Amino acid sequence: MAKKKANANKGLGKGLSSLLGDSAVVGSLTETAAPQPSDPAGTAPVTMAGEAMVGIEQISPGPWQPRRSFDEGSLKDLAASIRQHGVVQPLLVREKPGHDDAYELIAGERRWRAAQRAGLHELPVLIRDADDRMAAEIALIENIQRHDLNAIEEASGYSRLMKEFDYTQEKLATIIGKSRSHLANMMRLLNLPQDVQTMITGGLLSAGQARPLIGHDDASSLAKDVAARNMSARQVESMVARLTQPKSSEAVEDDTDLKALEAELREKLGINVALRFNSTSQKGRITIDCTTLDQFDEMVGKLKKN
């Protein structure tokens, strides 16, 4: 059973502070002292409006949480800190609709997960009277301001707010404190193939490396090459430009057989290869994309041997 006082001030405007209320309430997110693990259960004082101590099993992640991946090593470090110092910053929750003594996380899932690993039974929370729309806004903004989201999670969060709550890019940009161009560039990442998005989520590819591949037919195979060769975003841009540049008035034939041969050469040489052949002029071009002198020397050596 949670012990609580009146809810904190409501507000809706630009940034997380406006969504959470006045500066005093926002300050309490980082300044409010939490009970130590040695404190008897239920004895910690409720020191501010909207604050309570609730059982850890009463809390569950909200469906709007934008974060999907958590670094296990980071969670272990946080759990060790929590064992020593307790949860210094309260979690932000709302009462779970249709359930008694149950709460949904709005912000603080990483602390909640680490507290479970630390063996805590109760957690300090701030209880907000928030509908789905406000909860989704706060969850996204809080994670963005903490830089806790990878690029795909951030893009998915923007997309969900726009689809489910009918935001325009302009309105959403104002609320989260980002430019419209930032939103547009991030959401374009969702046009990448799913396997490329997974590479970004897993840290194998950065948003900058992946962005030039958007809309490319061979995005998946190129993404693997980019990651394997640790190419910079500028190098990826140059590679894509070379692969997609128009060939004057020549009609370029990219049939199935040519694509298959291209893939076979790429596999054997271990480097990106592009084949172009014009059936009218009976002329073609083989492009081997070397990004370092060592790669160039290696390819020259292979060609000499053959």
C-alpha positions, 0 to 999 in steps of 0.5 A, a space after each residue: 500500500 503506497 503512502 502518498 500526499 497530493 499530486 504534484 503540479 500539472 503542466 504541459 509545455 516545452 521540455 521535461 520541466 514544463 511537463 513535470 510542473 514547477 522547478 521545485 518539483 523538477 528539482 526534487 527528482 534529483 535532490 530528494 533523499 531516498 531511504 537507505 537499504 538498511 531502513 526498515 520497510 515502510 519507515 521512510 518519511 514522505 517529504 513532498 507532495 506526490 511522493 510515496 514508498 511502494 513495493 517494487 512488485 507493484 511497479 511495471 513498465 508503461 506501454 509507452 516506454 521508448 527504451 527497449 535495450 539495457 546494457 547489462 554491465 551498466 545495470 550491474 554498476 547501478 545495482 552496486 551503487 543502489 546497494 550502497 546508497 539507495 535510490 537517490 532519485 525517485 521513479 516517476 509513476 502513475 496509478 495503473 488504470 483499473 488496478 488497485 495498488 499498482 503503478 506504471 512507470 513513466 520514467 526510471 525503468 533503468 533504476 527499477 531494473 537495477 533496484 531489483 538486482 540490488 534486492 530492494 523491496 520498496 522504492 521511492 516514487 513520484 506519483 503523477 496524474 497523467 493520461 497516456 498522452 502526457 505519460 508518453 511525452 514525459 517518458 520520451 523527453 526524459 530519456 532524450 534529455 538523459 541521452 539514454 536512447 539509441 537512434 532507433 528508439 528515439 525515432 520510434 518514440 517520435 513516430 509513435 507520438 505522431 501516429 497515436 496522438 496526432 502530433 505534427 512535426 512542428 508541435 512535437 519539436 516544440 514540446 521536446 525542444 528539438 528542431 523539425 529537421 532533427 525529427 525528420 532526420 531521425 525518423 528517416 532511419 525507420 525506412 531502413 531495413 529491419 536488420 540495419 535498424 537492429 545493427 544500430 540498436 546493437 551499436 554495430 552501426 551509428 546513425 551517421 553511418 546508416 543514414 546514407 544507406 536509406 533508400 538504397 536497394 543493397 542497404 543490408 549488404 552495404 551496412 555489413 560492409 560499413 560495419 566490418 570496415 568501420 567506415 566513417 559517415 563521410 566514407 559511406 556517403 562517398 561510397 553510396 554516391 559512387 554506386 548511385 551516380 548516373 551513367 550519362 545517357 547509357 542504359 545500365 543493365 542490372 539484371 539478376 545474373 549481374 547482381 549474383 556475380 556482384 555478390 559472388 565477387 564481394 564474398 570472394 574478395 571481402 570488399 564491396 564490388 559494383 558491376 555495371 554493363 551496358 548491353 547496347 554499347 557492350 561496355 561495362 565497368 567493375 568498381 572495387 571500393 578500397 578505403 585504405 592503402 592496405 586494401 588497395 595493395 591487397 586487391 592489386 596483389 590478388 589481381 596480379 596472382 590471377 
